[in-house]
């Protein structure tokens, strides 16, 4: 009875704009279903030992199966369950249940959190690049609408770069187009606020009131990771995901910036 009350409420409440979650409700739902199966086994089979112990063990295994199947938890789930219950003798049943529930769930669909990310259009990259164009060069998928800055731009140039687009990273290049590094939008905003300029967050309004030149050499990231235009997409993807990058400049054979790779570029390529 408890399962049929809590399970629909868990489904209805997930994704609502209220504090909550699915971890504890999943434990409750899985325990109820496991205990129900345990009682059924006890009634149909004899000689299983202490009936209460069997029901408790089945409730624990049911909670593990629900968590592994819903959230796709792995080793962390086994550790949490064994540490929380202190029943280390159940390591093998817990591990087998986790692997089985996670495998069956993965055959049916993605995990709950992954599905939620897709539903909310959050640019999340998986561990592997699966599209058929993995050997294509990155120049086929990179963004070319760059907004670059010089090593010593004026306040007006920084204001224009921030308000003319929504980029979060800006390559800093020389007059010849050679890359000097990367600087983030948040860093540029801090520079403008520190210099008491008229930049307004979240708006397109700015006042070109100062020809003051600002040197970016001290704040620019001169060790940013880059790839060449002919680099395969799969290799750039693995580097991007492994390091947890947000921006990756693309250079041509002369060392000049020709494009930029972001999570949205990889997602678009991986879905093609």
Number of C-alpha atoms within 10 A of each C-alpha: 8 10 16 11 10 16 16 11 12 17 11 10 14 13 13 9 7 8 8 13 13 17 13 13 20 24 20 21 24 24 25 23 22 24 23 17 16 22 18 12 16 17 10 7 9 9 7 10 9 9 15 13 12 17 21 16 18 23 25 23 27 27 28 27 28 26 25 26 25 20 20 22 19 16 11 8 18 22 14 11 19 15 11 9 10 10 11 12 9 16 14 11 13 23 18 14 21 24 18 15 20 22 14 12 17 14 8 8 10 15 17 13 12 15 12 13 12 11 9 8 9 12 15 14 16 13 10 11 21 13 14 12 15 17 13 14 18 27 21 13 20 22 17 13 11 16 16 20 21 20 21 17 16 18 24 19 18 24 22 18 18 25 17 11 12 11 15 15 23 23 28 26 19 16 10 9 17 17 24 22 22 24 22 16 17 12 15 22 18 11 17 18 13 9 12 9 18 16 22 15 11 9 9 13 13 16 13 16 10 11 11 13 14 17 13 21 14 8 14 20 16 14 9 16 16 19 20 21 21 16 16 18 25 22 15 22 23 15 15 21 17 10 9 10 14 13 21 22 26 26 22 15 10 9 13 18 25 21 22 24 24 20 19 16 15 23 18 11 20 21 10 10
